[in-house]
Amino acid sequence: MKAQLTHIAISAVNPRRMKTFYSGVFGLQSANPNSDAGFLSDGYINFAFNMRKPGYQGGLDHFGFEVDDVEEVRRRIEEAYPTVHITTRPAVRGYVGMASHDPEGHVFDLSYPEMGERRRRISYGKDGQDRTPRHIHHLAMRVLDPPAIARFYQHVFELDLAKETAEDGVHHLTDGVLTFEIMPWRVTDFAEAGIVERPALDHVGFEVESIDAYKHDLEVLVAEYPEAAPWSDKRDEQRLRDERAARNRLLSTCEYHQDHLWDPECVFFDVREYEPAPSA
């Protein structure tokens, strides 16, 4: 019963602007072009932009799994993880039926066959073969106890090891298409970066055919839609430059990193070129 990662959700003040950015730069496809909220898709993963409301945290918020047997998921959680709970989701959330969390409190949604037509999955297939040329490669999360959290997702959702864990302590899991990167969180990593971030989702990683082509399209988007440009801090104090540089160095420790930036609402993403398909 291997689960499938189905969506990644961002809580955004301006979802329409975010959709303009990710569709323009990465070519993700929109299900509802005229909607202020909704999804983009790379053909496998749905990228959700939810309207941020007062009191709600902003940025990368949660992710979702589709499972064949939600009762088996419930059984595994109840038997092995007594501090983890499952709850139903409001009916208005038509694309998910339940929500839960891992032992450190990172929230995920659950969808399953019994939901029937309510599962609005915007996907061309489950094998990842028909994705947009620029697509999501990995989702990275920083946690206090990477081995324990990796075991949770392997046990409950049968995610596979994408590669062995190296000295950096990062665990690389996969649902067969997307890589789920579970990275260590240490307060000392943020010592030079100003405000300390909490253990949470850290960034989304994209694969592109060419870093140069991606940067060109980014420049074109910013010229045409300056309101959808990556947020820019105009302050030029040395202290702030040092803090930004420290946070950028931390992001660049991701094994898949070749370049990185942030979107109009400061959500980090990194970019790498994918290997060309072997010629026949």
PELINRA-V307353 format. One record per residue. N is the residue number from 1. RES is the residue in one small letter. SS is DSSP state (h for helix, s for strand, l for the rest). NEAR is the number of other ideal C-beta (glycine too) atoms within 12 Angstrom. Layout:
n:N res:RES ss:SS near:NEAR
n:N res:RES ss:SS near:NEAR
This chain:
n:1 res:m ss:l near:22
n:2 res:k ss:l near:24
n:3 res:a ss:l near:38
n:4 res:q ss:s near:34
n:5 res:l ss:s near:43
n:6 res:t ss:s near:40
n:7 res:h ss:s near:41
n:8 res:i ss:s near:43
n:9 res:a ss:s near:41
n:10 res:i ss:s near:44
n:11 res:s ss:s near:29
n:12 res:a ss:s near:37
n:13 res:v ss:l near:26
n:14 res:n ss:l near:24
n:15 res:p ss:h near:34
n:16 res:r ss:h near:27
n:17 res:r ss:h near:28
n:18 res:m ss:h near:46
n:19 res:k ss:h near:38
n:20 res:t ss:h near:29
n:21 res:f ss:h near:40
n:22 res:y ss:h near:44
n:23 res:s ss:h near:32
n:24 res:g ss:h near:32
n:25 res:v ss:h near:36
n:26 res:f ss:h near:40
n:27 res:g ss:l near:28
n:28 res:l ss:l near:38
n:29 res:q ss:s near:30
n:30 res:s ss:s near:30
n:31 res:a ss:l near:25
n:32 res:n ss:l near:21
n:33 res:p ss:l near:15
n:34 res:n ss:l near:10
n:35 res:s ss:l near:17
n:36 res:d ss:l near:19
n:37 res:a ss:l near:29
n:38 res:g ss:s near:32
n:39 res:f ss:s near:36
n:40 res:l ss:s near:43
n:41 res:s ss:s near:36
n:42 res:d ss:l near:38
n:43 res:g ss:l near:31
n:44 res:y ss:l near:35
n:45 res:i ss:l near:45
n:46 res:n ss:s near:41
n:47 res:f ss:s near:48
n:48 res:a ss:s near:41
n:49 res:f ss:s near:42
n:50 res:n ss:s near:36
n:51 res:m ss:s near:25
n:52 res:r ss:l near:24
n:53 res:k ss:l near:14
n:54 res:p ss:l near:9
n:55 res:g ss:l near:7
n:56 res:y ss:l near:16
n:57 res:q ss:l near:23
n:58 res:g ss:l near:28
n:59 res:g ss:s near:32
n:60 res:l ss:s near:37
n:61 res:d ss:s near:32
n:62 res:h ss:s near:34
n:63 res:f ss:s near:42
n:64 res:g ss:s near:39
n:65 res:f ss:s near:42
n:66 res:e ss:s near:37
n:67 res:v ss:s near:38
n:68 res:d ss:l near:20
n:69 res:d ss:l near:21
n:70 res:v ss:h near:31
n:71 res:e ss:h near:19
n:72 res:e ss:h near:21
n:73 res:v ss:h near:36
n:74 res:r ss:h near:24
n:75 res:r ss:h near:17
n:76 res:r ss:h near:26
n:77 res:i ss:h near:30
n:78 res:e ss:h near:17
n:79 res:e ss:h near:13
n:80 res:a ss:h near:19
n:81 res:y ss:l near:26
n:82 res:p ss:l near:9
n:83 res:t ss:l near:15
n:84 res:v ss:l near:28
n:85 res:h ss:l near:18
n:86 res:i ss:l near:28
n:87 res:t ss:s near:19
n:88 res:t ss:s near:17
n:89 res:r ss:l near:24
n:90 res:p ss:l near:14
n:91 res:a ss:l near:11
n:92 res:v ss:l near:10
n:93 res:r ss:l near:26
n:94 res:g ss:l near:20
n:95 res:y ss:l near:36
n:96 res:v ss:l near:38
n:97 res:g ss:l near:32
n:98 res:m ss:s near:31
n:99 res:a ss:s near:29
n:100 res:s ss:s near:37
n:101 res:h ss:s near:26
n:102 res:d ss:l near:40
n:103 res:p ss:l near:27
n:104 res:e ss:l near:27
n:105 res:g ss:l near:22
n:106 res:h ss:l near:33
n:107 res:v ss:s near:29
n:108 res:f ss:s near:42
n:109 res:d ss:s near:40
n:110 res:l ss:s near:42
n:111 res:s ss:s near:36
n:112 res:y ss:s near:31
n:113 res:p ss:h near:18
n:114 res:e ss:h near:17
n:115 res:m ss:h near:25
n:116 res:g ss:h near:12
n:117 res:e ss:h near:11
n:118 res:r ss:h near:20
n:119 res:r ss:l near:28
n:120 res:r ss:l near:25
n:121 res:r ss:l near:31
n:122 res:i ss:l near:27
n:123 res:s ss:l near:31
n:124 res:y ss:l near:19
n:125 res:g ss:l near:15
n:126 res:k ss:l near:23
n:127 res:d ss:l near:14
n:128 res:g ss:l near:25
n:129 res:q ss:l near:15
n:130 res:d ss:l near:17
n:131 res:r ss:l near:30
n:132 res:t ss:l near:30
n:133 res:p ss:l near:23
n:134 res:r ss:l near:34
n:135 res:h ss:s near:37
n:136 res:i ss:s near:43
n:137 res:h ss:s near:40
n:138 res:h ss:s near:40
n:139 res:l ss:s near:47
n:140 res:a ss:s near:44
n:141 res:m ss:s near:44
n:142 res:r ss:s near:36
n:143 res:v ss:s near:34
n:144 res:l ss:l near:23
n:145 res:d ss:l near:22
n:146 res:p ss:h near:32
n:147 res:p ss:h near:20
n:148 res:a ss:h near:21
n:149 res:i ss:h near:37
n:150 res:a ss:h near:34
n:151 res:r ss:h near:25
n:152 res:f ss:h near:35
n:153 res:y ss:h near:44
n:154 res:q ss:h near:27
n:155 res:h ss:h near:25
n:156 res:v ss:h near:36
n:157 res:f ss:h near:38
n:158 res:e ss:l near:25
n:159 res:l ss:l near:35
n:160 res:d ss:s near:22
n:161 res:l ss:s near:23
n:162 res:a ss:s near:26
n:163 res:k ss:s near:18
n:164 res:e ss:l near:14
n:165 res:t ss:l near:21
n:166 res:a ss:l near:14
n:167 res:e ss:l near:9
n:168 res:d ss:l near:19
n:169 res:g ss:l near:25
n:170 res:v ss:l near:34
n:171 res:h ss:s near:35
n:172 res:h ss:s near:34
n:173 res:l ss:s near:39
n:174 res:t ss:s near:29
n:175 res:d ss:l near:34
n:176 res:g ss:l near:22
n:177 res:v ss:l near:33
n:178 res:l ss:l near:41
n:179 res:t ss:s near:36
n:180 res:f ss:s near:46
n:181 res:e ss:s near:41
n:182 res:i ss:s near:41
n:183 res:m ss:s near:40
n:184 res:p ss:s near:30
n:185 res:w ss:l near:28
n:186 res:r ss:l near:21
n:187 res:v ss:h near:16
n:188 res:t ss:h near:12
n:189 res:d ss:h near:23
n:190 res:f ss:h near:22
n:191 res:a ss:l near:16
n:192 res:e ss:l near:21
n:193 res:a ss:l near:24
n:194 res:g ss:l near:19
n:195 res:i ss:l near:14
n:196 res:v ss:l near:20
n:197 res:e ss:l near:27
n:198 res:r ss:l near:20
n:199 res:p ss:l near:27
n:200 res:a ss:l near:30
n:201 res:l ss:s near:39
n:202 res:d ss:s near:38
n:203 res:h ss:s near:39
n:204 res:v ss:s near:46
n:205 res:g ss:s near:41
n:206 res:f ss:s near:46
n:207 res:e ss:s near:37
n:208 res:v ss:s near:34
n:209 res:e ss:l near:23
n:210 res:s ss:l near:19
n:211 res:i ss:h near:23
n:212 res:d ss:h near:15
n:213 res:a ss:h near:19
n:214 res:y ss:h near:31
n:215 res:k ss:h near:21
n:216 res:h ss:h near:17
n:217 res:d ss:h near:28
n:218 res:l ss:h near:31
n:219 res:e ss:h near:19
n:220 res:v ss:h near:17
n:221 res:l ss:h near:28
n:222 res:v ss:h near:24
n:223 res:a ss:h near:14
n:224 res:e ss:h near:16
n:225 res:y ss:l near:23
n:226 res:p ss:h near:17
n:227 res:e ss:h near:18
n:228 res:a ss:h near:28
n:229 res:a ss:l near:26
n:230 res:p ss:l near:29
n:231 res:w ss:l near:26
n:232 res:s ss:l near:15
n:233 res:d ss:l near:15
n:234 res:k ss:l near:7
n:235 res:r ss:l near:11
n:236 res:d ss:l near:11
n:237 res:e ss:l near:12
n:238 res:q ss:h near:10
n:239 res:r ss:h near:14
n:240 res:l ss:h near:18
n:241 res:r ss:h near:17
n:242 res:d ss:h near:17
n:243 res:e ss:h near:23
n:244 res:r ss:h near:26
n:245 res:a ss:h near:17
n:246 res:a ss:h near:24
n:247 res:r ss:h near:29
n:248 res:n ss:h near:23
n:249 res:r ss:h near:19
n:250 res:l ss:h near:32
n:251 res:l ss:h near:34
n:252 res:s ss:l near:21
n:253 res:t ss:l near:27
n:254 res:c ss:l near:35
n:255 res:e ss:l near:26
n:256 res:y ss:l near:34
n:257 res:h ss:l near:31
n:258 res:q ss:l near:25
n:259 res:d ss:s near:26
n:260 res:h ss:s near:31
n:261 res:l ss:s near:35
n:262 res:w ss:s near:31
n:263 res:d ss:l near:42
n:264 res:p ss:l near:34
n:265 res:e ss:l near:32
n:266 res:c ss:l near:25
n:267 res:v ss:l near:37
n:268 res:f ss:s near:35
n:269 res:f ss:s near:46
n:270 res:d ss:s near:35
n:271 res:v ss:s near:38
n:272 res:r ss:s near:28
n:273 res:e ss:s near:24
n:274 res:y ss:l near:23
n:275 res:e ss:l near:10
n:276 res:p ss:l near:10
n:277 res:a ss:l near:9
n:278 res:p ss:l near:5
n:279 res:s ss:l near:4
n:280 res:a ss:l near:3
